[in-house]
Amino acid sequence: MSMSNKSPGLKAGSGTNSRPSSKDGPKKNIWSSMLDSVANGKRLPEKNLLILGGTPESQREFLETLSPNNSEPGLSNERRRGRIPPIANQFALGYTYQDVLDADQEDTLARVSAYLLSEPSLAFAPLLKPLLTPQSIPETLVVILLDWSDPWTWVRRLREWVRFLRHILISLDDETKITMEETMTEWRDRKRGMDPSSAGAGGLSGSGSLPLGPGEWDEGLGIPMCVVCQGADTIEKLEKEHGWHEEEFDFILQFMRTILLKHGASLIYSAPYLANSLQSLIHSSLGIHSLLKRQSLKHNVIDRDKILVPSNWDSWGKIRIIREGFDMEGVSAAWSIEIQESPARPGDDRPQSDIPAEADDGSSAVVIFEQTIKDPKRDRTMAPPGSQPNGTKIEVEVQDMQSFLTKQLEVLDELKAADEKDRAAKQVPQLEMSPLDDNSRVNEHIGPVQFNMGGIQVDADDMLQKLKEREASRTQRKEGISSAGGGGGGGDEKAHNQALANFFAGLVKKPGGSPRGSPSA
């Protein structure tokens, strides 16, 4: 009985000390929600950047231009180097990241993960496929790098990258494809001519959206795309060294804008001094906007080295006014056929550019472009003026120095032998410069010459004749003396010697005297 009486007390005591489950549950939910909200507040928005094309050096240049650290003059070199993450892009799929800072360089707006790929080989497709998920596609931008060092390859390279992307996007699952359709619809329905920061992420209603023009968004890829043409500061080099004119630059601009209009892509000519325009275009395409400073994105189709064509701004009418005669309809239709994946054999991992696809029948967009924009190294018609008629080439093969000198020595020996042969065949006439020679031919032309000598007019011809006669008389006199001396020369010499001997002997024989100059005895 006692045990039965204690048990209710124990049960009652234990019941009063325990907390009710109804109050414990809501407190746990409040703490978890608060922690989740704090974690979400500190979490950075993540953006993805797929950088395709270019070389490892040009990719680094693009990232340096895109980096905001270069525009901070007060930032020390040590801190700048510490804030720039390393870039690994030497092999296969490269990677790096960048933190986008606000205008005050204090708050971080987003973190951009950059994936870099240089070759459109199908062997690299499995590396990019995991990056395209329903969560990442709305935050992803594709950037294709081209360079002004070889603009004649732009359309061919762009075709291979579009084929490469289509090959990857077609193989994605259905959920990802639905997300791609929604993303493209959102981009296509944005109000044109308005800054993306003011337009917002949502599209307009069906009744208020502007209708699409011809050739717009015909071949949407499912991911926003931007084409960056680097090295715009070298445009003048093409004009000076290769003889390019405004017609070539206008044709390139019209062609690129026509084919990019079909994908809803943007276009920009990039240079080191145009970093702000490139940053604004990339950040606005990724949906990154400063909270302190609003940057407007303005188009530019006038300055040929500062071209900027945002997405949803261009149209056939704006392209047509650049230069008349451009066939936009033909180029647009040819490009739709061109980007279809070319048939390749199974296991062929070569880049699409290495597989011969198009025929030179004038219907290929690549052929149409390359027939007008030609490589100066392969076509002499693009050589500088003055070299075309002579048939000279731009490239010159340099010969070895010793071989060159050996050939020149042989040429010099041949020239020397030819000179000696000519000298032996033709005797060089001796010039007679004596003033006493007969100058009758000269006298016939110039007549008598007179000059004044001490107030007396002297005839030069008479004086010359007198000089000749005097010279002749002197010559005759010398000859007469020499002939006279030659006839009795032996006897006269003996008589002369005998006279001298007698003279000295007489001086010695004088009595009482001594020879002059000798001492007396």
Helices and strands as residue ranges (DSSP letters): H 2-17, H 21-42, E 46-52, H 56-66, G 68-71, H 77-83, E 94-101, E 108-117, G 122-124, H 125-128, G 129-131, G 137-139, E 140-147, G 151-153, H 154-170, H 174-188, H 196-199, E 225-230, G 232-234, H 235-241, H 246-261, E 266-269, G 272-274, H 275-286, E 308-309, H 316-320, H 328-338, G 352-354, H 365-372, G 380-382, H 401-425, H 440-446, E 450-453, E 456-459, H 460-487, H 489-508
